[in-house]
Amino acid sequence: MSTLHLNIALSTPGHLRSAWRQPGIDPRAFVDPLHFTRLVKIAEDAKIDAVFIGDSPALPGDIASAPGNALDPLLMMTHAAASSTHIGLLATSTTTYSNPYELARRYLTMDHLTGGRSAFNAVTSYSADAAGNFGLEPLAKAARYARADEFVGLVVRLWDSWESDAIVGDAESGQFADRSRIHDVDHRGAHFAVKGALPLPRSPQGRPVIVQAGASEGGKALGSKYADVVFAAAQTIGHAVAFRDDIRARAEGFGRSPDDVKISQGLVVIVGETESHALQRELQLRDTIDYASALRGLEAKLGAEPGSLELDRVVELGRIADPSTSDAGGPAGFLSSIRSLVAQEQVTARQLIDRSASGAGHRLAVGSPEQIADTIEEWFAAGAADGFTVMPADVHTDYELFAKHVVPLLVARGLFHAEYPSTTYRGNLGLTSTLRSEIESS
């Protein structure tokens, strides 16, 4: 059996954002650089492939009750690079409100600074609050993904604008670079116009890793066309297998090998020394949840009418927006995951909130280290994922328990590496550094 990849999220106080209410937790840790330096060291000591931070360019709507991802992800990861040597650094940036030339230069700069460990998580921003921060109106889903396709295609072309042998460095002749091997983009499209090449050459891993999360038609097209890693959400193995098969088939349609796109399933974990300890911790974490607020958030993400759901009433499939026909509700991956679950089981709104770690959509695994390792092995063996992005429910406890107790079990089972196989993130994923600019024009 091949080995899986593991990313781990740095979100503070954890994927369960109300976890900051637990005793002994510093509510200001979400902006403490020493806190994040410690988390990166724990992950690198466990030989985790990459640390990940999500982002939205807006103040969270529920900031009165919980912190969000506050620090700029790219600056945060650059800071983390100084205290690490092998771990991948996966930062999130929006294609909706960024400039492709500036973003391409920043991520490639970080790739040089880290020796080939940077990764760009491309997201499309849909919230009205984010749009307002840039003096714009929110874009419809189709428009967001049309812009994203042009954006990511440009970023790839910019990263590939220098051929690998463009630097000559001939002191005797005085030729530093062969300009014929540095290619201007000369792009003028529906959303962007970019003339030149980047001012810096290709990086140690060829180019930064591209990560994408999106289960709408636009999202799946973008991910299968450009992404090295596609971040997914699923509550059932069947839904996860179908999604992975779909992305791999789409990748082939773009002339790619299906093995060149890795599916990373999101997994929220609550880890205990024993099963009873984990279940006790789950109850303690649930006590921090404001269910009234979580219910309102769940209605919004499901595209349900405000006030139409009750905590202890079964959620009907007809109340959930269909991501294939609607621009309403939350991300398509969340909607698809929850629709698949509701179609198979009778679940109440409270159960949805609990099972998806306060309603965020990803599967929640609660148990001892052996039980968490078992569920990872089961999904991996079933072909549901190439790896997992682990999101500790409480980063102050579950993060370290996962790294120090679950990872060694996966290593012992031959499912994960005991040492980093490469010095680059792309190498650790088993991916090539081949030029792929030709995909942009396909």
BELZI-V477861 format. One line per field, one symbol per residue. phi: phi as a letter, one per 20 degrees, with the letter a starting at -180 (. if undefined). psi: psi as a letter, one per 30 degrees, with the letter a starting at -180 (. if undefined). burial: + if it has 16 or more other C-alpha atoms within 10 Angstrom, else -. A space follows every 10 residues. Layout:
phi = ???
psi = ???
burial = ???
//
This chain:
phi = .feedcdcee gdepfefeff fffneffeff ceffffffff fgfffemgfb dcceabeafg fdgfdafdee fggfffffff ffdbccffcd ddceefcddf fffgffffff fffdmncebd eecdedffff gffdmcegef gfffffffff ffgfgffffe fdffdfeeme ffeneeceff dddffldccf cccceeefec ffegdnagfd dbcadfgfff ffffecfecd eccbecfgff ffffffffff fffemdfffe cdedffcecc dcfcffffff fffffffefe ffffffffgf femefgnedc gddfeegfee fefecceene gfffffffff fffececeff fffffdlmne oefddcrfgf ffffffffff ffmeaercde dgfcffcfgf fffeceggff ffemebfecf fbedffffem dedffcfffg ee
psi = kllllklkkg kkglejffff flkfkjfgff gjeeeeeeee eeeeefgkel kkkllkhlkk fhfffklaje kkeeeeeeef efglffkljj lkkkfeglke eeeeeeeeee eefgghglkj jjlkkfkeee effgglkkkl eeeefeeeee eeeeeeeeeg fklfgejehj eefgjeljff gjkkehkjaf flkkdallgl lllfgellkk kkjkgleeee eeefefkekk klkkfleeee eeeeeeeeee eefgglkffg kkkjkkjkkj kleleeeeee eeeeeeffkj feeeeeeeee efglkkgfkk egkkkkeffk kjfffkglaa keeeeeeeee eeffljklee eeeefhiggf flkkkkalee eeeeeeeeee ffgflfakjk jkejffeeee eeefeeeeee efggflkflk flfleeeffg llgkkgffee g.
burial = --++++++++ ++++++++++ +-------++ +----++-++ ++++-+++++ ++++++++-+ -----+++++ -+++-+++-+ +--+-+++++ +++++++--+ +-+++-++++ ++++++++++ ++++++--++ +------++- +--+++++++ ++++++++++ +++--++--- ---------- -++++----- ---+--++-- ++++++++++ ++++++-+++ ++++++++++ +++++++-++ +-+++-++-+ +--+-+-+-+ ++++++++++ ++--+--++- ++--++--+- +--+++++++ ++++----+- +--++----+ +++---++++ ++++++++++ ++----++++ ++++++++++ ++++++++++ ++++-++-++ --++++++++ ++++++++++ ++++++++++ ----+++--+ --+++++++- +---+-+--+ --
//
